Every structure is written in C-alpha cells, then in structure tokens.
Amino acid sequence: MRLVISRSERGLSGVAVAAVVCLVFHTQAVADEPVKKAAITETEVNAAQQAWCDGVVKIGKVHKDGGDYKAVTSQLIADLYDYKEGKVFFKPTQASGKNTFRNTREGALSYYIGGNTDFPEDKGFALKQWTKVRYENNAAENGIQIHGDIAITMGNVYFTNAKGEEVTVDKTFVFRKCKDGQLRLCAHKSAFPFDPSK
C-alpha cells in the first residue's frame, strides 16, 4: 500500500503525521480482515425450525384456499434452504429410488407440492393439509449443537392431519448462517421411526 501525504498534512507535526499514518494502516488492515459472522444462538435455531413447521402448514392452507401455493413453497425454500449460496443434502421422509436425495431446488419443490415429471412419485407432502406441525429437539438434553456458523438439531417432528391424527417423523436438521445472517438448511434428513414389528 502506498501512502501519499497531502500538502495540507505536510504542515502537521511529526507526531500528528505518525498518528495519521497509523490510522490509515489500521483502517486498511481492518478492511482486509474477513467479516466474522456472529455465532448462531439457540434462539435462532428454534426460530428457524418453527418457521419450517409454520411454512408446511401454510402451504397446505393456501392450497386448500385456492391460493398460489407454488409461490408460497418457493418462498419457503428460498428462506429456509441453502440452495442459492451453497449445497443442500436433503433426504425427505417419503423419497426413494433415484430421487431419494434432493440436491436441487426443483427436487425440493417437487417433494413439497408435486407436479414435476422428473419426480413422478411425488404427491405433494405439504398438500396433505397438516393442521399443526411441531418439533422437539430431543436427541440429547436440548438436541442442539452449535459450532460457529453451523447448528445441528436432532429429534422429532409431529404432523397433525385434519382428523386429528398425529404422524411422527425422526429428523436431523443442519443449519448454516448465510451471508445475510439468516439460518438456512444445508442438510435435512427425515424418516419414519423404526418399527421392529415390520
């Protein structure tokens, strides 16, 4: 870095010039440092999980009411999955064969609402019109691990249908704090609990 002292600065005392030089170099050093994101908090993790639960309910409600459920689902994916900036490992509960893992936004969208010929088995998981979705991070004392800008949760999600029946799913969510400070899923694995009688 080249420092040029202006004519007006030449009249400054040696101490003042030294102070200006130190300030300039300090400012440059700070500017060159990578921006550090604040560590994720448990509050943020719980809010992101609640947003996911609320989003699944909203998709079904908008579909039932004849609204633009595809736009709502697209927004949910943009808000909560890291397809834009990074990679997402997504293994939905009811996915199998060559489409078991959904590493594209289109694959995720299809899982939630169906209608994509590349994923003919998808019927639209979120279109089942769940009336309530709740989660528990119950794999350990609080079921959350935080490692800087990555957070991992493990536990269960409970889906209640219109008949009041509850379906339990085992889930693992991994969130990453993105450039805009929002948590998004970089890994999502869910499956029905193991039933030894089957």
Secondary structure, 3 states (H helix, E strand, C coil): CCCCCCHHHHCCCHHHHHHHHHHHHHHHHHHHCCCCCCCCCHHHHHHHHHHHHHHHHHHHHHHHCCCCHHHHHHHHHHHHECCCCCCCEEECCCCCHHHCCCCCHHHHHHHHHCCCCCCCCCCCHHHHCCCEEEEECCCCCCCEEEECCEEEEEEEEEEECCCCCEEEEEEEEEEEECCCCCEEEEEEEEECCCCCCC
